[in-house]
Amino acid sequence: MAWSDYVLGQFPAIAHYLRLAFWPTPLVFDYGTRWTSPLGSPIPGMVVVVGLLAATIHGLRRRPALGFLGVCFFAILAPTSLIPGNRQALAEHRMYLALIPVVVAAVMAIRLGAHRQSRVVLAVLAILLGFMTSQRNLAYQSDLALWSDTVAKCPGNFYARNWLGQDLAAAGDWPAAAAQFRESIRLNPSLWLSHDGLAFVLRASGQADEAKAEFAKAQRLRPRN
């Protein structure tokens, strides 16, 4: 991905992070590499990010405490937003530390604007979000659960399908594992890991000739393996 395309894609990414900060669903462990289309045009994200930058600059002049929160937010996200790193252009874990100034700002706003009557609403909201947290934690009970959840939310993520295939193979579910590897290969024929995984599954299933062919494809894609 070109640097300009990467940075342009960070506008909807940051807007997406902020939406999840206030309503965390759906949460996705791995968005894969082709994530820009579901987020849509970068223009709404630009409006959000530029607006927050303007508010940060204004806050530094008029209300330094609020401006400081904005500086923290953008400084924490800057490295992963300006410098392309690994294959993931969007990753929710990049927002973990940047959540701190967002939470502080939200608490300040609630303290200023909340009345006695709003305590019931806030309590109900806290219970609802707590329940959502407990449900999300179920996805982290095992590798199999996590990758199953990821594939369900991002079916076009060939990396997630590959790792789900690996976990299904480890569980001895050869047909389901083979299906995931085949779909991963269909989405990205050059992913040698999926050819390698499919070869192991085919060999374990007694399909030696098909396994040999997949091993050969994996080796062509990864000659040093």
C-alpha positions in Angstrom: 0.0 0.0 0.0 1.3 3.5 -0.9 2.0 5.8 2.0 -0.6 8.3 0.8 -3.3 5.6 0.5 -2.5 4.4 4.0 -2.7 7.8 5.6 -5.9 8.6 3.6 -7.4 5.4 5.0 -6.6 6.4 8.6 -9.3 9.1 8.6 -12.2 6.5 8.5 -10.2 4.2 10.7 -9.9 6.8 13.5 -13.6 7.7 13.2 -14.3 4.0 13.4 -12.3 3.7 16.6 -14.2 6.6 18.2 -17.5 5.0 17.3 -16.5 1.8 18.9 -15.3 3.7 22.0 -18.9 4.7 22.6 -20.8 1.7 21.2 -18.3 -1.2 21.0 -20.0 -3.5 18.5 -19.1 -5.2 16.3 -15.6 -5.8 17.7 -13.2 -7.6 15.3 -9.9 -9.1 16.3 -8.3 -9.0 12.8 -9.7 -6.9 10.0 -7.4 -8.4 7.4 -5.9 -6.3 4.6 -8.9 -5.3 2.6 -10.8 -3.2 5.2 -11.3 0.1 3.4 -14.5 -0.8 1.5 -16.7 -1.6 4.6 -15.7 1.7 6.1 -16.8 3.6 3.1 -15.6 7.1 1.9 -12.8 8.8 3.8 -14.6 12.2 3.7 -16.8 11.7 6.8 -13.8 10.5 8.7 -11.8 13.6 7.5 -14.6 15.8 8.9 -14.4 14.1 12.3 -10.6 14.1 12.5 -10.1 17.6 11.2 -12.9 18.8 13.6 -11.2 17.2 16.5 -7.8 18.7 15.5 -9.4 22.1 15.3 -11.0 21.6 18.7 -7.7 20.5 20.2 -5.9 23.6 18.9 -8.7 25.8 20.2 -8.7 24.0 23.5 -4.9 24.5 24.0 -5.6 28.3 23.7 -8.8 28.6 25.8 -9.0 25.4 28.0 -5.6 23.8 28.2 -6.8 20.7 30.1 -9.2 19.8 27.3 -6.6 20.6 24.7 -4.1 18.3 26.5 -6.6 15.4 26.2 -6.7 16.0 22.4 -3.0 16.2 22.1 -2.7 12.8 24.0 -5.3 11.2 21.7 -3.5 12.2 18.5 0.0 11.7 19.8 -0.8 8.1 20.8 -2.3 7.3 17.5 0.2 9.2 15.4 2.8 6.4 15.0 0.4 3.8 13.6 -1.6 6.4 11.7 1.3 8.0 9.8 3.7 5.1 9.4 2.6 1.9 7.7 3.6 -1.0 9.8 2.4 -4.5 9.3 -0.3 -5.8 6.9 -3.1 -4.3 9.1 -4.1 -0.8 8.3 -6.9 -1.0 10.9 -6.5 -2.7 14.3 -8.6 -2.0 17.3 -5.7 -2.7 19.7 -4.1 0.6 18.5 -6.9 2.4 20.3 -6.3 0.8 23.7 -4.0 3.6 25.1 -5.8 6.3 23.1 -9.0 5.4 24.9 -7.7 7.0 28.1 -8.2 10.7 27.0 -11.5 9.7 25.4 -12.7 8.2 28.7 -11.5 11.2 30.7 -13.3 13.6 28.4 -16.5 11.6 28.6 -16.4 11.5 32.4 -15.8 15.3 32.5 -18.8 15.8 30.1 -21.0 13.5 32.2 -20.1 15.3 35.4 -20.9 18.7 33.9 -24.1 17.7 32.1 -25.6 14.9 34.2 -28.5 15.5 36.6 -30.0 13.3 39.3 -32.6 12.0 36.9 -29.9 10.8 34.5 -28.3 8.5 37.0 -30.8 5.8 36.2 -30.0 6.1 32.5 -26.3 5.9 33.2 -26.8 2.9 35.4 -28.8 1.1 32.8 -26.1 2.0 30.2 -23.3 0.7 32.4 -25.1 -2.6 32.9 -25.7 -3.0 29.2 -22.1 -2.2 28.3 -21.0 -4.6 31.1 -23.1 -7.4 29.6 -21.6 -6.6 26.1 -18.1 -6.9 27.7 -18.9 -10.3 29.2 -20.2 -11.5 25.8 -17.1 -10.2 24.0 -14.9 -12.0 26.5 -16.4 -15.3 25.3 -14.6 -14.9 22.0 -11.3 -15.0 23.9 -11.9 -18.3 25.6 -9.9 -20.1 22.9 -8.1 -19.6 19.6 -10.9 -21.5 17.9 -13.5 -19.2 19.4 -11.6 -16.1 18.5 -10.9 -17.0 14.9 -14.5 -18.3 14.4 -15.8 -14.9 15.6 -13.4 -13.1 13.3 -14.3 -15.1 10.2 -18.0 -14.6 11.0 -17.5 -10.8 11.0 -14.9 -10.6 8.2 -15.6 -13.5 5.9 -13.2 -12.0 3.3 -10.2 -12.1 5.7 -8.1 -14.9 4.2 -5.6 -14.7 7.1 -8.4 -15.3 9.6 -9.6 -18.2 7.6 -6.1 -19.7 7.5 -5.8 -19.5 11.3 -9.3 -20.9 11.8 -8.3 -23.8 9.6 -5.2 -24.4 11.7 -7.3 -24.5 14.9 -9.9 -26.8 13.3 -7.1 -29.1 12.1 -5.6 -29.1 15.6 -9.0 -30.2 16.9 -9.1 -33.0 14.3 -12.0 -31.6 12.2 -10.3 -32.3 8.9 -13.3 -31.5 6.6 -14.0 -28.1 8.3 -10.3 -27.3 8.3 -10.0 -28.1 4.6 -13.0 -25.9 3.8 -11.4 -22.9 5.5 -8.0 -23.5 3.8 -9.7 -23.8 0.4 -11.6 -20.6 1.0 -8.5 -18.8 2.1 -6.7 -20.0 -1.1 -9.6 -18.8 -3.2 -9.4 -15.4 -1.6 -5.6 -15.2 -1.9 -4.0 -17.9 -4.0 -0.5 -16.7 -3.0 -0.9 -17.3 0.8 1.5 -20.2 1.1 0.4 -20.9 4.7 -3.0 -22.1 3.5 -1.5 -24.3 0.9 0.7 -25.8 3.5 -2.1 -26.2 6.0 -4.4 -27.8 3.3 -1.6 -30.2 2.4 -1.3 -31.4 6.0 -5.0 -31.9 6.3 -5.2 -33.8 3.0 -2.3 -36.0 4.1 -4.0 -36.7 7.4 -7.1 -37.6 5.5 -5.3 -40.2 3.4 -5.3 -38.1 0.2 -1.6 -38.3 -0.5 -1.6 -37.2 -4.1 -3.6 -34.1 -3.4 -1.4 -33.4 -0.4 1.7 -33.6 -2.5 0.3 -31.1 -5.0 -0.5 -28.6 -2.3 2.9 -29.1 -0.7 4.5 -28.3 -4.1 2.4 -25.1 -4.4 3.5 -24.0 -0.9 7.1 -24.7 -1.7 6.9 -22.7 -5.0 5.5 -19.7 -3.0 8.0 -20.2 -0.2 11.1 -21.9 -1.7 13.1 -21.7 1.5 10.5 -23.6 3.5 
